[in-house]
Amino acid sequence: MTPERILTTAAHTAPLPEKVPAGQRILAGPPDALHLLLTEFGGAAVGLWEMREGIAEDVERDEVFLVISGSGAVTFADGERIELRPGVGVRLRSGDRTTWQVDTPLRKVYVMLT
């Protein structure tokens, strides 16, 4: 096994050193968000992202993610609501308007077009 091929050995517990905006508008709590870029390839970024408890609105980019820990929900402008918990995979489309409600710190692995 080549070490360069291993992106992380602890996706659910790896420290996330970069603080990023939780969304474009905070509605409740101080929902800090943390981030760690794991790699980039073929016009996509792969990383870990975590948001702490709170509610934030955002406008999305093309992304696929898998929740690996925590709980909450993401609600889309059209009214669709997806309950988030470990194992749930979601497809976001560029321009989707969303509201993120995080009940317990939510961590995801994502692939996003750059």
Buried (B, 14 or more C-beta within 10 A) or exposed (E): EEEEEEBBEEBEEBEBEEEEEBBEEBEEBEBBBBBBEBEEEEEBBBBBBBBBBBBBBBEBBBBBBBBBBBBBBBBBEEEEEBEBBBEBEBEBEEEBEBBBBBEEBBBBBBBBEE
